[in-house]
Amino acid sequence: MLRAKGQFWTPDWVAEFMIAYVLCDRPKRLLDPALGAGVFFRAAKQHAESRGFELSLFGRDVDSGVIEQARRSGLSIDDLQHLEIRDFVLDPPSEKFPAIVVNPPYLRHHRLSLPQKMALRVFARTAIGRRIDGRAGLHVYFLIRALQTLSPGGRLGYLVSADICEGVFAQTLWQWIASKYKLDAVIDFSSEAAPFPDVDTNALVFCIQNAPPSKYLNWIKCHQRSSEELTSLLLGKARKKNHTIEVHRRDLAEAISTGLSRPPSQAEVDRYTLGDFASVRRGIVTGANDFFFMTLAKAKQLGIPEALLTKAVGRTRDVVGEDFSPEDVERLEALGRPTRLLNVNNLSFDQLPASVQAYLKEGEKRGFDQKTLIQTRKPWYRTEVRIPPPILFAYLGRRNARFIRNCAGVVPLTCLLCVYPNHDDTNFLDRLWGVLSHPQTVNNLRKVGKSYGGGAIKVEPRALERLPLPDDLVQREGLAKYAQAKQASLVDLFDRSSQVADEEAKAL
Ligand SMILES: C[S@@+](CC[C@H](N)C(=O)[O-])C[C@H]1O[C@@H](n2cnc3c(N)ncnc32)[C@H](O)[C@@H]1O
């Protein structure tokens, strides 16, 4: 229920500094378009009262249950007189507001209904003039609508999951925002100060004005659950240095290309990326692992010959450490883990042994041929093919996203990415491995990955190709001569990012 409506309440100390920012110019009206239990209303009332100015509160929510919750949290009927139970994005207010504060519903795209998704995409396309990738969640559309609802000079405080600057849609979105609005500050939280410690995603606060863009912004790392120092900074006041925050004055273009959820990139533009030496593809999507992926023992029992099976690995957990060897395949087999993928692609049905024909017919009886992804294939049991990649990449892990040397010649299912070096001589491979397995390279993953709570990151194929490889390691391994050294420009990054909505990433 909580998750279905994306209801995660803002802690008071976060509401306090967000309110201080949006009410800085003592506006007459404030809008919270996703009211929930009303934490922003309470903070705003207190703020205006203590400074002696009149403020009218306007709210929205789709859930009428919030009225009761807001009353219980201490708001009066009078405070809620301008609350409307209406959808903010698709049925927006007709007037504009000088102060808007939002903790939007955190609903990932797969929780939106198809008609809702279609309507949201049309809205975004009209609003920003570019297509927003279909994987954007409701919080992305909320931001666009909130910006559109700001009156000239108005201020927006937006508390949101960090994936808003990391998803495939991020560059399009931030490029648009940076060209139209003034991004005053981005606040990132270290784990001790996480606003939602139990949620598996990092949060950020954006402070944005409906004013001409500026070339710089304050990028702030907050280390303690305290609003005082942050408030002084956001209001441009002298602050007592309590060291609860760390402030970086950043160039906007640098911040957007590095990713607004990431600290400033220390060095000049990284000279080499993985894409200079290798290409990356996702692993195989079977559409039905329980049919196509099996143990060798089961294959033997079914009478499926080895020639029609490909060795495969299906789970990140099945790979221990940085090497995957033939002994590992045997170990998995002994544990009863599937290690063989059915591959009958090169033969017509009539050419297949009777035992395999019977297994495919059994699959049809069990309805595998009707599954969404599978029914688009002709014939339905034709599987995707990958050459076994010399290097695998575990792309989603709590602190253990890593490269793996594939000495077993397996192909991975979607749990892992395939890394194909541009040259197949072993010398090149060994040198590239020397760079990829180095902790400094692994540390760079946070520059291209999406961060989740607890230090976990996820890296998609195109993003992995952008992984910066430390210059000194590339030189030390003698790899520089294999790459065309380049300076990645911001334009490059924007151009590339708009092409990123590729099928590969979609399947992840
Ligand atoms: C994350 S909660 C935030 C509540 C509160 N402002 C806070 O900060 O604690 C988001 C709220 O948005 C509401 N909501 C979900 N979809 C909405 C929509 N399309 N328009 C307006 N409100 C919506 C949810 O019911 C929920 O109460």
The ligand as a Gaussian input file, in Angstrom:
#p B3LYP/6-31G(d) Opt

LIG

0 1
 C        6.554000      10.565000      -0.988000
 S        4.989000      11.042000      -0.432000
 C        5.381000      12.619000       0.190000
 C        4.493000      13.115000       1.229000
 C        4.903000      14.369000       1.980000
 N        4.898000      15.570000       1.157000
 C        6.249000      14.213000       2.618000
 O        7.177000      14.801000       2.122000
 O        6.372000      13.487000       3.606000
 C        4.217000      11.356000      -1.964000
 C        2.720000      11.591000      -1.927000
 O        2.289000      11.805000      -3.275000
 C        0.997000      11.246000      -3.451000
 N        0.793000      11.042000      -4.894000
 C        1.026000       9.924000      -5.631000
 N        0.745000      10.164000      -6.921000
 C        0.340000      11.454000      -7.018000
 C       -0.077000      12.294000      -8.085000
 N       -0.097000      11.822000      -9.335000
 N       -0.443000      13.576000      -7.822000
 C       -0.410000      14.045000      -6.547000
 N       -0.022000      13.301000      -5.491000
 C        0.361000      12.019000      -5.721000
 C        1.038000      10.001000      -2.584000
 O       -0.275000       9.605000      -2.218000
 C        1.903000      10.453000      -1.391000
 O        1.082000      10.887000      -0.339000

